Amino acid sequence: MIEFADLALQNGGTVEAAPTLNDAGAAAIAVGLAALAAGYAERGIGAAAVGAIAEDDDMFVPGLIMTVLPETLVILALVVVFIVG
């Protein structure tokens, strides 16, 4: 079976490899994975916070803070993207 690169070289052409992932794509993957991880972390924390608040109303502020903490991962990822890129 003849590959495209072999066919181009047989006809006197050259084959240049393009980058498989550019800077914008890498930044998008980094922020997307950070957002996915933050959502995964908030899933368990949010459920525990709601349960704690249901038992004791004084747990609202600590529960809110613990629920918001994983979101800082996404904010830090965005800051790194803007600093590096």
DRENZA-127158 format. One record per atom (N, C-alpha, C): residue number from 1; x, y, z; atom name. Coordinates in pm, 1 decimal. Atoms other than C-alpha are relative to their C-alpha. Example, Ala and Ser with C-alpha at 12.3 -4.5 7.8 and 13.67 -1.06 7.14 Angstrom:
residues 2
+-----+----------+----------+----------+------+
| pos |       c1 |       c2 |       c3 | site |
+-----+----------+----------+----------+------+
|   1 |     89.0 |   -119.0 |      0.0 |    N |
|   1 |   1230.0 |   -450.0 |    780.0 |   CA |
|   1 |     90.0 |    120.0 |      0.0 |    C |
|   2 |    -82.0 |   -119.0 |     -6.0 |    N |
|   2 |   1367.0 |   -106.0 |    714.0 |   CA |
|   2 |    -77.0 |    109.0 |     73.0 |    C |
+-----+----------+----------+----------+------+
This chain:
residues 85
+-----+----------+----------+----------+------+
| pos |       c1 |       c2 |       c3 | site |
+-----+----------+----------+----------+------+
|   1 |     84.4 |   -116.4 |      0.0 |    N |
|   1 |      0.0 |      0.0 |      0.0 |   CA |
|   1 |     89.6 |    123.6 |      0.0 |    C |
|   2 |    -79.8 |   -121.7 |     12.4 |    N |
|   2 |    138.9 |    340.6 |    -96.8 |   CA |
|   2 |    -59.8 |    107.9 |     89.5 |    C |
|   3 |     42.1 |   -108.0 |    -88.1 |    N |
|   3 |    119.6 |    611.4 |    165.8 |   CA |
|   3 |     10.0 |    132.5 |    -73.8 |    C |
|   4 |     -2.5 |   -132.8 |     61.0 |    N |
|   4 |     64.6 |    978.8 |     84.5 |   CA |
|   4 |    141.3 |     55.6 |     -3.6 |    C |
|   5 |   -137.0 |    -52.5 |     -5.9 |    N |
|   5 |    419.4 |   1067.3 |    195.0 |   CA |
|   5 |     86.4 |    -65.5 |   -106.6 |    C |
|   6 |    -77.9 |     69.0 |    102.1 |    N |
|   6 |    567.8 |    800.7 |    -35.4 |   CA |
|   6 |    -35.8 |     50.5 |   -139.2 |    C |
|   7 |     45.6 |    -48.5 |    129.6 |    N |
|   7 |    360.3 |    922.7 |   -328.7 |   CA |
|   7 |     54.4 |    139.6 |    -26.5 |    C |
|   8 |    -51.3 |   -135.2 |     17.1 |    N |
|   8 |    466.2 |   1284.2 |   -271.7 |   CA |
|   8 |    149.3 |     -2.2 |    -25.6 |    C |
|   9 |   -144.6 |      6.9 |     19.8 |    N |
|   9 |    833.0 |   1188.0 |   -249.2 |   CA |
|   9 |     34.3 |    -59.5 |   -136.2 |    C |
|  10 |    -24.7 |     57.9 |    131.1 |    N |
|  10 |    811.5 |    977.6 |   -566.4 |   CA |
|  10 |    -22.0 |    101.8 |   -109.9 |    C |
|  11 |     27.6 |   -102.1 |     99.8 |    N |
|  11 |    673.4 |   1275.6 |   -755.7 |   CA |
|  11 |     88.7 |    123.1 |     16.3 |    C |
|  12 |    -92.9 |   -110.6 |    -15.6 |    N |
|  12 |    957.2 |   1501.7 |   -640.0 |   CA |
|  12 |    -43.4 |    103.7 |    100.2 |    C |
|  13 |     49.1 |    -96.9 |    -98.6 |    N |
|  13 |    756.5 |   1681.4 |   -371.5 |   CA |
|  13 |     61.6 |    -25.6 |    136.0 |    C |
|  14 |    -46.9 |     16.9 |   -136.7 |    N |
|  14 |    842.7 |   1727.7 |    -11.2 |   CA |
|  14 |   -120.9 |     -4.3 |     92.7 |    C |
|  15 |    105.2 |     11.3 |    -99.0 |    N |
|  15 |    634.5 |   1644.7 |    288.2 |   CA |
|  15 |     50.4 |     65.7 |    127.9 |    C |
|  16 |    -36.5 |    -67.2 |   -123.7 |    N |
|  16 |    650.4 |   1881.2 |    583.3 |   CA |
|  16 |   -102.7 |    -36.1 |    106.1 |    C |
|  17 |     89.7 |     37.4 |   -108.3 |    N |
|  17 |    507.2 |   1770.2 |    913.9 |   CA |
|  17 |    -47.7 |    124.8 |     71.7 |    C |
|  18 |     58.6 |   -110.8 |    -74.9 |    N |
|  18 |    272.4 |   2013.9 |   1078.1 |   CA |
|  18 |     -5.2 |    -38.1 |    147.6 |    C |
|  19 |     10.8 |     35.5 |   -142.3 |    N |
|  19 |    262.2 |   2037.7 |   1455.8 |   CA |
|  19 |   -136.8 |    -60.4 |     29.2 |    C |
|  20 |    126.3 |     66.6 |    -28.5 |    N |
|  20 |      0.0 |   1809.4 |   1595.7 |   CA |
|  20 |    -83.2 |     78.6 |    100.6 |    C |
|  21 |     71.5 |    -78.7 |    -99.1 |    N |
|  21 |    -89.4 |   2050.9 |   1874.4 |   CA |
|  21 |     68.9 |    135.0 |     13.3 |    C |
|  22 |    -60.1 |   -132.8 |    -10.3 |    N |
|  22 |    -32.7 |   2424.3 |   1866.1 |   CA |
|  22 |    -20.8 |     56.2 |    140.3 |    C |
|  23 |      7.2 |    -59.4 |   -133.5 |    N |
|  23 |    -12.4 |   2662.0 |   2163.0 |   CA |
|  23 |   -143.5 |     21.0 |     47.6 |    C |
|  24 |    138.8 |    -24.1 |    -38.9 |    N |
|  24 |   -380.6 |   2751.9 |   2160.1 |   CA |
|  24 |    -70.0 |   -131.2 |     35.8 |    C |
|  25 |     59.0 |    130.4 |    -31.0 |    N |
|  25 |   -479.1 |   2386.1 |   2155.8 |   CA |
|  25 |     46.5 |    -54.2 |    133.5 |    C |
|  26 |    -53.5 |     44.5 |   -128.9 |    N |
|  26 |   -250.7 |   2306.1 |   2447.3 |   CA |
|  26 |    -62.1 |     79.2 |    114.4 |    C |
|  27 |     62.8 |    -83.2 |   -103.7 |    N |
|  27 |   -393.5 |   2598.3 |   2644.2 |   CA |
|  27 |   -145.4 |    -42.1 |     22.2 |    C |
|  28 |    139.5 |     42.7 |    -12.3 |    N |
|  28 |   -748.3 |   2482.8 |   2570.7 |   CA |
|  28 |    -10.8 |   -131.9 |     75.0 |    C |
|  29 |      1.0 |    128.3 |    -70.7 |    N |
|  29 |   -669.4 |   2131.0 |   2688.9 |   CA |
|  29 |     31.4 |     20.3 |    148.1 |    C |
|  30 |    -37.7 |    -24.8 |   -139.6 |    N |
|  30 |   -504.6 |   2263.9 |   3006.5 |   CA |
|  30 |   -116.1 |     58.9 |     79.8 |    C |
|  31 |    112.2 |    -61.7 |    -70.9 |    N |
|  31 |   -799.6 |   2483.7 |   3101.1 |   CA |
|  31 |   -117.2 |    -97.5 |      8.1 |    C |
|  32 |    109.0 |     97.3 |     -0.9 |    N |
|  32 |  -1049.4 |   2214.5 |   3005.1 |   CA |
|  32 |     20.5 |   -109.0 |    103.8 |    C |
|  33 |    -26.4 |    102.6 |   -101.3 |    N |
|  33 |   -880.1 |   1952.4 |   3221.5 |   CA |
|  33 |     -7.4 |     56.8 |    141.1 |    C |
|  34 |     12.0 |    -63.0 |   -131.6 |    N |
|  34 |   -856.4 |   2196.4 |   3511.7 |   CA |
|  34 |   -147.2 |     17.3 |     36.8 |    C |
|  35 |    142.6 |    -16.3 |    -25.9 |    N |
|  35 |  -1229.1 |   2269.4 |   3479.4 |   CA |
|  35 |    -65.7 |   -134.3 |     29.8 |    C |
|  36 |     54.7 |    133.6 |    -24.9 |    N |
|  36 |  -1308.2 |   1898.7 |   3462.9 |   CA |
|  36 |     37.0 |    -48.4 |    139.9 |    C |
|  37 |    -43.4 |     41.2 |   -133.2 |    N |
|  37 |  -1102.3 |   1831.6 |   3776.4 |   CA |
|  37 |    -71.9 |     79.6 |    108.5 |    C |
|  38 |     70.9 |    -81.4 |    -98.4 |    N |
|  38 |  -1266.3 |   2121.6 |   3960.2 |   CA |
|  38 |   -144.7 |    -46.0 |     14.1 |    C |
|  39 |    136.9 |     49.9 |     -5.8 |    N |
|  39 |  -1611.3 |   1993.7 |   3870.0 |   CA |
|  39 |     -9.6 |   -133.4 |     71.9 |    C |
|  40 |     -2.7 |    130.3 |    -67.9 |    N |
|  40 |  -1519.6 |   1644.9 |   3986.3 |   CA |
|  40 |     18.4 |     17.7 |    150.6 |    C |
|  41 |    -23.0 |    -24.8 |   -142.4 |    N |
|  41 |  -1392.6 |   1782.3 |   4318.3 |   CA |
|  41 |   -122.5 |     62.7 |     64.5 |    C |
|  42 |    117.7 |    -67.7 |    -56.2 |    N |
|  42 |  -1698.1 |   2003.0 |   4368.2 |   CA |
|  42 |   -117.3 |    -94.6 |     18.3 |    C |
|  43 |    109.7 |     95.6 |    -10.7 |    N |
|  43 |  -1927.2 |   1705.8 |   4322.0 |   CA |
|  43 |     -9.1 |    -56.4 |    141.4 |    C |
|  44 |      1.3 |     58.2 |   -134.3 |    N |
|  44 |  -1828.4 |   1542.5 |   4649.9 |   CA |
|  44 |     -6.9 |    105.1 |    109.3 |    C |
|  45 |     -1.3 |   -105.3 |   -100.5 |    N |
|  45 |  -1762.0 |   1863.2 |   4839.6 |   CA |
|  45 |   -138.2 |     63.4 |     13.2 |    C |
|  46 |    132.8 |    -61.2 |     -2.9 |    N |
|  46 |  -2099.0 |   2011.1 |   4743.2 |   CA |
|  46 |   -101.3 |    -86.9 |     71.7 |    C |
|  47 |     93.2 |     90.9 |    -66.9 |    N |
|  47 |  -2287.7 |   1703.0 |   4856.9 |   CA |
|  47 |     24.3 |     -1.4 |    150.0 |    C |
|  48 |    -31.3 |     -0.5 |   -142.3 |    N |
|  48 |  -2105.9 |   1700.3 |   5189.7 |   CA |
|  48 |    -39.1 |    133.1 |     64.3 |    C |
|  49 |     34.4 |   -131.5 |    -54.4 |    N |
|  49 |  -2158.3 |   2074.2 |   5237.0 |   CA |
|  49 |   -150.6 |     14.0 |     19.4 |    C |
|  50 |    145.8 |     -7.6 |    -12.9 |    N |
|  50 |  -2532.4 |   2049.0 |   5174.4 |   CA |
|  50 |    -47.1 |    -85.3 |    118.0 |    C |
|  51 |     36.1 |     83.9 |   -114.0 |    N |
|  51 |  -2555.6 |   1763.5 |   5423.3 |   CA |
|  51 |     35.0 |     64.8 |    132.4 |    C |
|  52 |    -40.7 |    -67.3 |   -123.7 |    N |
|  52 |  -2362.9 |   1960.2 |   5685.2 |   CA |
|  52 |    -90.0 |    119.6 |     29.8 |    C |
|  53 |     87.4 |   -116.1 |    -19.2 |    N |
|  53 |  -2577.9 |   2270.3 |   5631.3 |   CA |
|  53 |   -140.0 |    -44.1 |     44.3 |    C |
|  54 |    132.1 |     50.2 |    -39.5 |    N |
|  54 |  -2894.7 |   2060.4 |   5663.6 |   CA |
|  54 |     -4.1 |    -34.4 |    149.0 |    C |
|  55 |     -4.6 |     35.6 |   -141.3 |    N |
|  55 |  -2780.2 |   1947.2 |   6007.4 |   CA |
|  55 |     26.3 |    119.9 |     90.4 |    C |
|  56 |    -38.4 |   -114.1 |    -83.3 |    N |
|  56 |  -2634.1 |   2277.6 |   6131.3 |   CA |
|  56 |     12.0 |    122.7 |    -89.6 |    C |
|  57 |     -1.2 |   -120.6 |     83.4 |    N |
|  57 |  -2702.4 |   2622.3 |   5984.6 |   CA |
|  57 |    130.4 |     78.9 |     11.2 |    C |
|  58 |   -127.2 |    -71.2 |    -16.8 |    N |
|  58 |  -2370.6 |   2752.6 |   6118.5 |   CA |
|  58 |    107.5 |    -49.2 |    -96.6 |    C |
|  59 |    -98.0 |     55.8 |     93.9 |    N |
|  59 |  -2188.8 |   2538.6 |   5858.7 |   CA |
|  59 |    -11.9 |     60.4 |   -140.3 |    C |
|  60 |     20.2 |    -57.6 |    133.1 |    N |
|  60 |  -2306.6 |   2758.2 |   5569.0 |   CA |
|  60 |    127.1 |     63.0 |    -55.3 |    C |
|  61 |   -119.8 |    -70.3 |     49.4 |    N |
|  61 |  -1994.9 |   2976.8 |   5542.1 |   CA |
|  61 |    114.6 |    -97.7 |    -25.6 |    C |
|  62 |   -106.8 |     96.2 |     32.4 |    N |
|  62 |  -1740.2 |   2692.4 |   5577.9 |   CA |
|  62 |    -35.1 |    -89.2 |   -119.6 |    C |
|  63 |     40.9 |     81.7 |    114.3 |    N |
|  63 |  -1942.8 |   2483.6 |   5333.2 |   CA |
|  63 |     13.0 |     74.4 |   -131.2 |    C |
|  64 |    -12.4 |    -82.2 |    120.3 |    N |
|  64 |  -1954.3 |   2767.9 |   5083.1 |   CA |
|  64 |    146.6 |     17.8 |    -39.6 |    C |
|  65 |   -143.4 |    -17.9 |     29.1 |    N |
|  65 |  -1580.2 |   2829.2 |   5112.5 |   CA |
|  65 |     59.2 |   -128.8 |    -55.8 |    C |
|  66 |    -53.7 |    127.9 |     48.1 |    N |
|  66 |  -1498.2 |   2459.7 |   5068.1 |   CA |
|  66 |    -52.9 |    -34.9 |   -139.0 |    C |
|  67 |     55.5 |     27.5 |    132.8 |    N |
|  67 |  -1727.4 |   2439.0 |   4765.6 |   CA |
|  67 |     66.6 |     86.6 |   -106.3 |    C |
|  68 |    -58.4 |    -93.6 |     97.4 |    N |
|  68 |  -1565.2 |   2739.9 |   4597.6 |   CA |
|  68 |    150.1 |    -25.0 |    -20.1 |    C |
|  69 |   -145.0 |     18.8 |      9.3 |    N |
|  69 |  -1203.2 |   2635.1 |   4664.0 |   CA |
|  69 |     46.8 |    -71.3 |   -127.9 |    C |
|  70 |    -48.9 |     63.5 |    122.7 |    N |
|  70 |  -1170.7 |   2392.2 |   4369.0 |   CA |
|  70 |     -9.4 |     89.4 |   -124.1 |    C |
|  71 |     12.4 |    -90.7 |    114.8 |    N |
|  71 |  -1281.1 |   2669.7 |   4131.6 |   CA |
|  71 |    125.2 |     82.8 |    -19.3 |    C |
|  72 |   -125.7 |    -74.3 |     14.8 |    N |
|  72 |   -950.7 |   2842.7 |   4203.0 |   CA |
|  72 |     95.5 |    -71.1 |    -94.6 |    C |
|  73 |    -83.1 |     73.2 |     96.8 |    N |
|  73 |   -787.8 |   2567.1 |   3994.6 |   CA |
|  73 |    -21.5 |     54.2 |   -141.4 |    C |
|  74 |     30.9 |    -50.8 |    133.9 |    N |
|  74 |   -963.8 |   2695.4 |   3684.3 |   CA |
|  74 |     49.5 |    143.2 |    -14.8 |    C |
|  75 |    -46.7 |   -138.6 |      6.8 |    N |
|  75 |   -884.7 |   3057.5 |   3766.4 |   CA |
|  75 |    151.6 |      3.4 |    -15.7 |    C |
|  76 |   -145.6 |      4.6 |     12.2 |    N |
|  76 |   -516.6 |   2973.3 |   3814.0 |   CA |
|  76 |     42.7 |    -51.8 |   -137.2 |    C |
|  77 |    -31.9 |     47.8 |    134.7 |    N |
|  77 |   -513.7 |   2777.9 |   3486.7 |   CA |
|  77 |    -17.8 |    110.6 |   -102.7 |    C |
|  78 |     20.0 |   -111.8 |     91.7 |    N |
|  78 |   -656.6 |   3079.1 |   3304.1 |   CA |
|  78 |    110.5 |    104.6 |     15.3 |    C |
|  79 |   -107.9 |    -97.3 |    -22.0 |    N |
|  79 |   -396.4 |   3307.2 |   3465.3 |   CA |
|  79 |    129.4 |    -49.3 |    -64.7 |    C |
|  80 |   -120.8 |     56.2 |     61.1 |    N |
|  80 |   -116.1 |   3074.4 |   3354.0 |   CA |
|  80 |     -7.4 |      7.6 |   -150.8 |    C |
|  81 |     15.7 |     -9.3 |    146.8 |    N |
|  81 |   -254.8 |   3065.7 |   2999.3 |   CA |
|  81 |     28.1 |    141.9 |    -47.4 |    C |
|  82 |    -21.7 |   -137.3 |     43.7 |    N |
|  82 |   -256.6 |   3444.1 |   2979.1 |   CA |
|  82 |    143.7 |     45.0 |     25.6 |    C |
|  83 |   -139.1 |    -37.9 |    -25.7 |    N |
|  83 |     91.8 |   3475.4 |   3131.9 |   CA |
|  83 |     93.7 |    -64.7 |   -101.8 |    C |
|  84 |    -88.5 |     72.9 |     90.7 |    N |
|  84 |    255.3 |   3209.0 |   2914.2 |   CA |
|  84 |    -27.9 |     36.1 |   -144.6 |    C |
|  85 |     35.8 |    -22.1 |    141.0 |    N |
|  85 |     64.3 |   3275.5 |   2593.1 |   CA |
|  85 |     -4.7 |    142.3 |    -28.3 |    C |
+-----+----------+----------+----------+------+
